[in-house]
Amino acid sequence: MKLVFIRHPQTNANAEKKIYGRTEADYSKAGADSVEWVIEQTKDMNFHRIYASPMKRTSILAQKIGEKHGFNPADIIYSDDLLEMHMGIFEDKSIKEVKADYPEEFDHFITNSSTYQIPEGESFGMVQERAVDFIKKLVKEMNEEGKTEHVESETEQEELPASGSNDEKTILIVAHAMIIRGILAWMLNMNLDDIWHIDIKPASITEVLYKYDYGMILSLNSPESH
């Protein structure tokens, strides 16, 4: 199947370079402008399901994409497993503020981001674990759905259409940078410390073919590249 990961558009917190994960933030002007770009880029995709983080910055985009593809708001599936990394005591602060208020904790985070758990928050490894659990459950559900469709097809003595094959289905996941990075690291067998080589920009669209427990990036696109 194909997995399409879309990061939420730029928010005011992004523009102000704040560290945030579970703090709500409205779209910046650039972020709001990028929504139509995302919709245009995805207009020809045929989504079988749409999943999203329940945060406002992700749910708004998921709903707008879903509307263009004939999904009702109730059809979009929200999962806490797709929530952004909880930044704990760093939440909603600038890097300057965090360095001043929590110099030791910030140093640990910078040098050991994959394993260091921010006080009252998470480590990147914890984020990856729940994100990967989400993908594994999704793959299992899709496999079970494929088996059911195959049995129904045989009962009707008809071959399952190629378009119904799980290999042909496309799943949209609207989430956050750390969630997408964590999943990509797992799919591509990358060390978490190396995933920073992949830049997941606001409103970026990452298409991944996932088959036989093997992930391959098909494309990585963002408004900034146009």
C-alpha positions, 0 to 999 in steps of 0.5 A, a space after each residue: 500500500 501507499 502511505 501519504 504523510 502530510 505535515 501540518 502547515 506552518 503555525 505562528 509557533 513555527 514562525 516564532 521558532 518556539 519549541 512546542 508539541 502539545 500546545 495548540 497554535 493557529 496557522 501563520 499566513 504562510 501556513 494558511 496559504 499552503 493549505 490550497 497547495 496541499 489540496 491541489 497536490 493531492 487532488 488526484 490521489 484516491 484515499 482509502 482512509 484518512 488518519 490524523 492527529 487530533 491537534 487543531 493544526 492537523 485536524 483542520 487540514 485533514 478535514 479540508 483534504 477529506 472534503 475534497 475527496 468526499 469524506 464526511 468529517 466523521 469519516 476521518 480517524 483521529 489517533 492520539 498515537 499521532 500526537 506530536 512529541 510532548 516537549 514537557 518543560 520546554 513547551 511553548 518556549 523559545 530556544 533562548 528561554 529554554 537555554 536560560 531556564 533549563 540549560 542542563 536539560 536542554 544540553 541533554 536533549 541536544 546531545 541525546 535527543 533519541 533517548 533523553 526524556 524531557 521532564 514532564 514530556 517524552 523522548 524521541 524514542 518514545 514518540 517513535 514507539 507509539 507511531 510505529 505501533 500505530 503503523 503496525 496496527 494499520 498494516 494488520 487491519 489492512 491485511 485483515 480487510 484484504 483477506 475479507 475482500 478476497 473471501 467475499 470475492 471468491 464467494 461471489 465467484 469473481 476476481 477481486 478488482 486490482 483497484 481493491 487490492 491492498 497493494 493499490 490502496 492509499 492511506 493519508 496520515 496528517 501528522 507532525 514532523 517528529 511522528 513522520 520522522 520516527 516512522 520513516 526511520 523505522 521503515 528505512 532502517 535508519 538510526 534515529 540520530 540520522 533522521 535529521 537528514 530528512 527535512 520534513 517541512 510544514 505542509 510537506 507531502 511524503 509518499 511511501 510505498 510500504 510492501 512486504 515490511 519494506 518501505 521506499 520513499 517515492 517522493 518528498 515535496 513541499 511548498 518551499 520547493 516550488 
